[in-house]
C-alpha cells in the first residue's frame, strides 16, 4: 500500500442554469428586450407583406379582367376584318357595291318616281370596319 492520497473525485457536471453567472443574468433582460423588439419588427414586416400581396392580387385580377375584355373586342374586330376581306372579291359583293353606286343590271328596267329628289342620297348603308 502506498501513502499517496486518493485521487480527487471527478468534477460534477452542473446544470446549465447553475452555470449562469450573475453578469449573464444581469444581461438577460436587455437580451429579452432586443429579442422582443426584433420579433415585433418581424411581425410588422410580415403584416405589411401580407397586405401588399393581397392588394397586388386584387389589382392584378382587376387588370387581367380588363385586358381579357379588350382582347375579346380585338378578336371580334379581327374576325370582322377577315370576313370583310374574304367577301371583298366575291361577285355578290361586287354586284351589291355597283347597285349602291347606282348601276343597273342589263336585264333590269329603270323606274323613276316623279317625286324623286334632284340629288339622290346613299342607297346603301356604309359598313364601318374597325
C-alpha positions as CSV (number, residue, x, y, z in Angstrom):
1,X,0.0,0.0,0.0
2,X,1.0,3.5,-0.6
3,X,0.8,6.6,1.4
4,X,-0.5,8.6,-1.6
5,X,-3.7,10.4,-1.1
6,X,-6.7,9.0,-3.0
7,X,-7.3,10.7,-6.4
8,X,-9.7,13.6,-6.4
9,X,-13.3,12.9,-7.3
10,X,-14.2,13.8,-10.9
11,X,-15.8,17.2,-11.3
12,X,-19.6,17.0,-11.2
13,X,-21.4,18.5,-14.1
14,X,-23.6,21.3,-13.0
15,X,-26.9,22.0,-14.7
16,X,-26.9,24.7,-17.3
17,X,-28.8,27.1,-15.2
18,X,-26.3,26.7,-12.4
19,X,-23.5,27.7,-14.8
20,X,-25.0,31.1,-15.4
21,X,-23.2,33.8,-13.7
22,X,-24.7,36.9,-12.2
23,X,-23.4,39.0,-15.1
24,X,-25.1,36.8,-17.6
25,X,-28.3,37.0,-15.6
26,X,-28.0,40.8,-15.5
27,X,-27.8,41.0,-19.3
28,X,-30.8,38.7,-19.8
29,X,-33.5,41.5,-19.6
30,X,-31.6,43.5,-22.3
31,X,-31.3,40.5,-24.5
32,X,-35.0,39.7,-24.0
33,X,-35.9,43.3,-24.9
34,X,-33.9,43.1,-28.1
35,X,-35.4,39.8,-29.0
36,X,-38.9,41.2,-28.4
37,X,-38.1,44.3,-30.5
38,X,-36.8,42.1,-33.3
39,X,-39.9,39.9,-33.1
40,X,-42.2,42.9,-33.2
41,X,-40.4,44.3,-36.2
42,X,-40.7,40.9,-37.9
43,X,-44.5,40.9,-37.2
44,X,-44.9,44.4,-38.6
45,X,-42.9,43.4,-41.8
46,X,-44.9,40.2,-42.2
47,X,-48.2,42.2,-41.8
48,X,-47.1,44.7,-44.4
49,X,-46.1,42.0,-46.9
50,X,-49.4,40.2,-46.4
51,X,-51.4,43.4,-47.0
52,X,-49.2,44.3,-50.0
53,X,-49.7,40.8,-51.5
54,X,-53.5,41.0,-51.1
55,X,-53.6,44.4,-52.7
56,X,-51.5,43.3,-55.6
57,X,-53.6,40.2,-56.1
58,X,-56.8,42.2,-56.2
59,X,-55.4,44.9,-58.6
60,X,-53.8,42.2,-60.8
61,X,-57.2,40.4,-61.0
62,X,-58.9,43.7,-62.0
63,X,-56.3,44.5,-64.7
64,X,-56.5,40.9,-66.0
65,X,-60.2,41.2,-66.4
66,X,-59.9,44.5,-68.3
67,X,-57.3,43.0,-70.6
68,X,-59.4,40.0,-71.3
69,X,-62.4,42.2,-72.3
70,X,-60.1,44.2,-74.5
71,X,-58.7,41.0,-76.1
72,X,-62.2,39.7,-76.8
73,X,-63.1,43.0,-78.5
74,X,-59.9,42.9,-80.6
75,X,-60.6,39.3,-81.6
76,X,-64.1,40.3,-82.7
77,X,-62.6,43.1,-84.8
78,X,-60.1,40.7,-86.4
79,X,-62.9,38.3,-87.2
80,X,-65.0,41.2,-88.9
81,X,-62.0,42.2,-90.9
82,X,-61.2,38.7,-92.0
83,X,-64.9,38.2,-93.1
84,X,-64.8,41.5,-95.0
85,X,-61.5,40.5,-96.7
86,X,-62.9,37.1,-97.6
87,X,-66.1,38.6,-99.1
88,X,-64.4,41.6,-100.8
89,X,-63.8,39.9,-104.1
90,X,-67.0,37.7,-104.5
91,X,-69.3,38.5,-107.3
92,X,-72.3,39.1,-105.0
93,X,-70.4,41.7,-103.0
94,X,-69.2,43.5,-106.2
95,X,-72.8,43.4,-107.5
96,X,-74.0,45.0,-104.3
97,X,-71.4,47.7,-104.4
98,X,-72.3,48.5,-108.0
99,X,-76.0,48.7,-107.0
100,X,-75.1,51.1,-104.1
101,X,-73.4,53.4,-106.6
102,X,-76.4,53.5,-108.8
103,X,-75.5,51.0,-111.5
104,X,-78.3,48.9,-113.0
105,X,-78.2,45.3,-114.4
106,X,-78.6,44.7,-118.2
107,X,-81.9,42.9,-117.8
108,X,-83.4,45.4,-115.3
109,X,-85.8,48.3,-116.0
110,X,-85.3,51.8,-114.6
111,X,-88.3,53.3,-112.9
112,X,-88.1,56.9,-111.7
113,X,-90.6,58.4,-109.4
114,X,-91.9,61.8,-110.2
115,X,-91.4,62.7,-106.6
116,X,-87.7,61.7,-106.6
117,X,-85.2,64.2,-105.2
118,X,-82.8,66.0,-107.5
119,X,-79.7,64.7,-105.7
120,X,-80.1,61.2,-104.7
121,X,-78.8,60.1,-101.3
122,X,-76.9,57.0,-100.4
123,X,-78.7,53.8,-101.5
124,X,-76.8,51.5,-99.0
125,X,-75.6,51.9,-95.5
126,X,-71.9,52.1,-95.1
127,X,-70.4,49.3,-93.1
128,X,-67.7,50.7,-90.8
129,X,-64.8,48.4,-90.3
130,X,-62.8,48.6,-87.1
